[in-house]
Amino acid sequence: MAPKTARARRLGIALRTHREAAGLTLEAAADEINSTRSTLSRYENAQTLVSPATVRALLTLYGVGADEVAAAVQLAKDARKPGWWVSYSYLLDRRTIDFIALEAEATGIANFEPSVVPGLLQTADYIRGVMRGGPHTLSDEQVEQRVHLRLDRQQRLTADAPPILDAIIDEGALLRPVGDREVMAGQLRHLLKVAELPNITVQVIPLSAGYHRGTRGSLHILEFADPEDPIIASVETVAGQMVLDRPGDLRTCTKIMEHLRTVALSPADSRDQLVQLLKER
């Protein structure tokens, strides 16, 4: 099963929209191309990659214009191109693969973390500490594989046309030791360094803010360049990463992220707080 990338999601939405505009049910459309209702449903929900030929057949059936058909066929071709993370897929569960595939296409990333430094801003030594303290017993080799994976995810932040990253970190995450004192000092120095990049904003929610709407778990919100791509939210649960795309869930997650920005220190004050925490190490 292919990961649900932003391109695949956009294509699925287009297929469903054009089918509904043509007044065809899933069963009727599937019959016309000698397919099944369940297969066409998986195409529209981006659960299965659809071939360019099938896209052409479906959109022609729906009476879509030639230019739009050509654009959708190209989108289907692009959606089938493997991402950089494919070589790591054997390490990951399906939910994590889906999230990384979406994150790799996002132009805007907002991330709140209550317990650890955001993964995109973790140092290699900090990552090692997180992996060794995780729910699974990992060998040194497995730990290093996960370190390389996370560092590869970070490369977009300093590449050409990087995404905008708004990182909000609960102060409790910065006080919780991961690794030894030098690991934490190195992590704090790294946060100060990356916060100087024009595309990265780091904000700290002080302990003095008390209980807030983010104390229950981490939250990601991804935005994409194409206006037809709806935002995506992701939350961390005991069962792993869960991607949310229902309008009601997205409204709730957006409101929570807005709340977290208001209770967090300003970027300048957050920098002062990081400097103070580093001095106390």
C-alpha positions as CSV (number, residue, x, y, z in Angstrom):
1,M,0.0,0.0,0.0
2,A,1.5,3.3,-1.1
3,P,1.8,6.2,1.4
4,K,-0.9,8.8,1.3
5,T,1.1,11.8,-0.1
6,A,-0.3,15.2,-0.7
7,R,-0.3,14.6,-4.5
8,A,-2.2,11.3,-4.0
9,R,-4.7,13.0,-1.8
10,R,-5.2,15.8,-4.3
11,L,-5.7,13.4,-7.1
12,G,-8.2,11.4,-5.1
13,I,-10.2,14.5,-4.3
14,A,-10.3,15.4,-8.0
15,L,-11.5,12.0,-9.0
16,R,-14.3,12.1,-6.4
17,T,-15.3,15.7,-7.3
18,H,-15.5,15.0,-11.0
19,R,-17.4,11.7,-10.5
20,E,-20.0,13.5,-8.3
21,A,-20.3,16.4,-10.8
22,A,-21.0,13.8,-13.5
23,G,-23.8,12.3,-11.4
24,L,-22.2,8.8,-11.2
25,T,-22.2,6.5,-8.2
26,L,-19.1,4.6,-7.3
27,E,-20.7,1.4,-8.6
28,A,-21.7,3.0,-11.9
29,A,-18.3,4.5,-12.5
30,A,-16.5,1.3,-11.6
31,D,-18.6,-0.7,-13.9
32,E,-17.7,1.6,-16.8
33,I,-14.0,0.9,-16.4
34,N,-14.4,-2.8,-15.5
35,S,-13.4,-2.2,-11.9
36,T,-15.0,-2.5,-8.5
37,R,-16.7,-0.1,-6.1
38,S,-14.1,-0.8,-3.4
39,T,-11.1,-0.2,-5.8
40,L,-12.5,3.1,-7.0
41,S,-13.2,4.1,-3.4
42,R,-9.6,3.4,-2.5
43,Y,-8.4,5.5,-5.4
44,E,-10.6,8.4,-4.2
45,N,-9.4,8.1,-0.6
46,A,-5.7,7.8,-1.7
47,Q,-5.4,4.4,-0.1
48,T,-4.2,2.9,-3.4
49,L,-2.2,4.6,-6.1
50,V,-4.1,4.9,-9.4
51,S,-2.4,4.5,-12.7
52,P,-2.2,7.3,-15.2
53,A,-4.2,5.2,-17.7
54,T,-7.0,4.7,-15.2
55,V,-7.0,8.4,-14.4
56,R,-7.4,9.2,-18.1
57,A,-10.2,6.7,-18.5
58,L,-12.1,7.9,-15.4
59,L,-11.9,11.6,-16.2
60,T,-12.8,11.0,-19.9
61,L,-15.8,9.1,-18.6
62,Y,-16.7,12.1,-16.4
63,G,-16.5,14.5,-19.4
64,V,-13.5,16.5,-18.1
65,G,-11.7,18.7,-20.5
66,A,-8.4,17.6,-22.2
67,D,-6.2,20.1,-20.4
68,E,-7.5,19.1,-17.0
69,V,-7.1,15.4,-17.9
70,A,-3.5,15.9,-18.9
71,A,-2.8,17.7,-15.6
72,A,-4.4,14.9,-13.6
73,V,-2.5,12.2,-15.6
74,Q,0.8,14.1,-14.8
75,L,-0.2,14.3,-11.1
76,A,-0.8,10.5,-11.2
77,K,2.7,10.0,-12.6
78,D,4.3,12.3,-10.0
79,A,2.4,10.5,-7.2
80,R,4.1,7.3,-8.1
81,K,7.6,8.6,-7.8
82,P,9.3,7.2,-4.7
83,G,10.3,9.6,-2.0
84,W,13.6,9.7,-0.2
85,W,12.1,7.9,2.8
86,V,11.3,4.7,0.8
87,S,14.7,3.3,1.7
88,Y,13.7,3.5,5.4
89,S,10.2,2.1,5.0
90,Y,11.2,-1.3,6.5
91,L,11.8,0.6,9.8
92,L,8.5,2.3,10.1
93,D,4.8,1.5,10.6
94,R,2.3,2.6,8.1
95,R,1.1,5.6,10.0
96,T,4.6,7.0,10.3
97,I,5.3,6.5,6.6
98,D,2.1,8.4,5.7
99,F,3.1,11.3,8.0
100,I,6.7,11.5,6.7
101,A,5.4,11.4,3.1
102,L,3.1,14.3,3.9
103,E,5.7,16.2,5.9
104,A,8.1,16.0,2.9
105,E,5.7,18.0,0.7
106,A,4.5,20.5,3.3
107,T,5.4,24.2,2.9
108,G,4.3,25.1,6.4
109,I,4.8,23.0,9.5
110,A,3.5,23.9,13.0
111,N,4.6,21.5,15.7
112,F,3.9,21.5,19.5
113,E,5.7,19.1,21.7
114,P,5.0,18.7,25.5
115,S,7.6,16.1,26.4
116,V,10.5,16.2,24.0
117,V,12.2,18.6,21.6
118,P,10.5,18.5,18.2
119,G,12.0,15.8,16.0
120,L,12.9,18.2,13.2
121,L,15.1,20.1,15.7
122,Q,16.7,17.3,17.6
123,T,20.5,16.7,17.6
124,A,21.9,13.3,16.7
125,D,22.8,12.6,20.4
126,Y,19.4,13.7,21.6
127,I,17.8,11.4,19.0
128,R,19.9,8.5,20.3
129,G,18.7,9.2,23.8
130,V,15.1,9.3,22.7
131,M,15.4,6.0,20.8
132,R,17.0,4.2,23.6
133,G,14.3,5.3,26.0
134,G,11.5,4.4,23.6
135,P,8.9,1.7,24.0
136,H,11.0,-0.8,22.0
137,T,14.3,-2.4,22.8
138,L,16.5,-1.5,19.9
139,S,20.0,-2.7,19.0
140,D,22.8,-0.1,18.4
141,E,22.4,-0.6,14.7
142,Q,18.6,0.0,14.8
143,V,19.1,3.1,16.9
144,E,21.6,4.5,14.3
145,Q,19.3,3.7,11.4
146,R,16.6,5.8,13.1
147,V,19.0,8.6,13.8
148,H,19.9,8.8,10.1
149,L,16.3,8.7,9.2
150,R,15.4,11.7,11.5
151,L,18.5,13.6,10.3
152,D,17.4,13.1,6.7
153,R,14.0,14.5,7.6
154,Q,15.7,17.6,8.9
155,Q,17.6,18.3,5.7
156,R,14.7,20.2,4.1
157,L,14.9,22.9,6.7
158,T,18.2,24.2,5.3
159,A,17.7,23.2,1.7
160,D,16.5,25.5,-1.2
161,A,12.9,26.6,-0.7
162,P,12.6,25.2,2.8
163,P,9.3,24.9,4.6
164,I,8.3,27.4,7.3
165,L,8.6,25.7,10.7
166,D,6.9,27.0,13.8
167,A,8.1,24.9,16.8
168,I,6.3,25.3,20.1
169,I,8.0,23.5,23.0
170,D,6.7,23.1,26.5
171,E,9.4,24.1,29.0
172,G,8.9,20.7,30.7
173,A,10.5,19.1,27.6
174,L,13.6,21.2,28.0
175,L,13.9,20.4,31.6
176,R,13.6,16.6,31.1
177,P,17.1,15.1,30.7
178,V,17.6,13.0,27.6
179,G,21.1,11.6,27.6
180,D,23.7,13.3,29.9
181,R,24.2,16.9,30.7
182,E,26.3,17.6,27.6
183,V,23.7,16.1,25.3
184,M,21.1,18.5,26.8
185,A,23.5,21.4,26.6
186,G,24.2,20.6,23.0
187,Q,20.5,20.4,22.2
188,L,19.8,23.8,23.8
189,R,22.6,25.3,21.8
190,H,21.2,23.8,18.6
191,L,17.8,25.3,19.3
192,L,19.3,28.7,19.7
193,K,21.2,28.3,16.5
194,V,18.3,27.1,14.3
195,A,16.0,29.7,15.8
196,E,18.2,32.3,13.9
197,L,17.1,30.8,10.6
198,P,14.5,32.9,8.7
199,N,12.2,30.0,8.2
200,I,12.2,28.7,11.8
201,T,10.5,30.1,14.8
202,V,11.0,28.6,18.2
203,Q,8.6,29.4,21.1
204,V,8.6,28.1,24.6
205,I,5.6,27.6,26.8
206,P,6.8,28.4,30.4
207,L,5.8,26.2,33.3
208,S,4.2,29.3,34.8
209,A,1.5,29.0,32.1
210,G,0.1,26.1,34.1
211,Y,-2.2,23.6,32.5
212,H,-3.0,24.4,28.9
213,R,-4.7,22.7,25.9
214,G,-1.5,21.1,24.7
215,T,-0.6,19.2,27.8
216,R,-2.2,16.0,26.6
217,G,0.0,15.3,23.7
218,S,2.0,16.5,20.6
219,L,0.4,18.1,17.6
220,H,1.5,18.7,14.1
221,I,-0.3,20.8,11.5
222,L,0.9,20.7,7.9
223,E,0.1,23.2,5.1
224,F,0.8,22.7,1.4
225,A,1.6,25.0,-1.5
226,D,-1.4,24.0,-3.6
227,P,-4.6,25.7,-2.4
228,E,-6.5,22.5,-3.3
229,D,-4.6,20.6,-0.7
230,P,-6.4,20.9,2.6
231,I,-4.3,21.1,5.8
232,I,-3.4,18.0,7.7
233,A,-3.2,17.5,11.4
234,S,-1.4,14.7,13.2
235,V,-1.4,13.8,16.9
236,E,0.7,11.3,18.8
237,T,-1.1,8.6,20.7
238,V,0.0,5.5,22.6
239,A,-0.7,3.6,19.4
240,G,1.5,5.8,17.3
241,Q,1.0,8.7,14.9
242,M,-2.5,9.4,13.8
243,V,-3.2,11.6,10.8
244,L,-6.4,13.6,10.9
245,D,-8.1,15.2,7.9
246,R,-11.8,15.6,8.8
247,P,-12.9,19.2,8.8
248,G,-14.1,19.1,12.4
249,D,-10.9,17.6,13.7
250,L,-8.8,20.1,11.7
251,R,-10.8,23.1,13.2
252,T,-10.2,21.7,16.7
253,C,-6.5,21.2,16.1
254,T,-6.1,24.7,14.5
255,K,-7.8,26.3,17.5
256,I,-5.5,24.4,19.9
257,M,-2.4,25.5,18.0
258,E,-3.6,29.1,18.0
259,H,-4.1,28.8,21.8
260,L,-0.6,27.4,22.3
261,R,0.9,30.3,20.4
262,T,-0.8,32.7,22.7
263,V,0.3,31.1,25.9
264,A,3.9,30.6,24.7
265,L,6.6,33.2,25.2
266,S,7.4,35.4,22.2
267,P,10.3,34.2,20.0
268,A,12.7,36.8,21.6
269,D,11.6,35.9,25.2
270,S,11.9,32.2,24.2
271,R,15.5,32.8,23.2
272,D,16.2,34.4,26.5
273,Q,14.6,31.4,28.3
274,L,16.7,29.0,26.3
275,V,19.9,31.0,27.2
276,Q,18.9,30.8,30.9
277,L,18.2,27.1,30.7
278,L,21.7,26.6,29.1
279,K,23.3,28.6,31.9
280,E,21.7,26.4,34.5
281,R,23.1,23.2,32.9
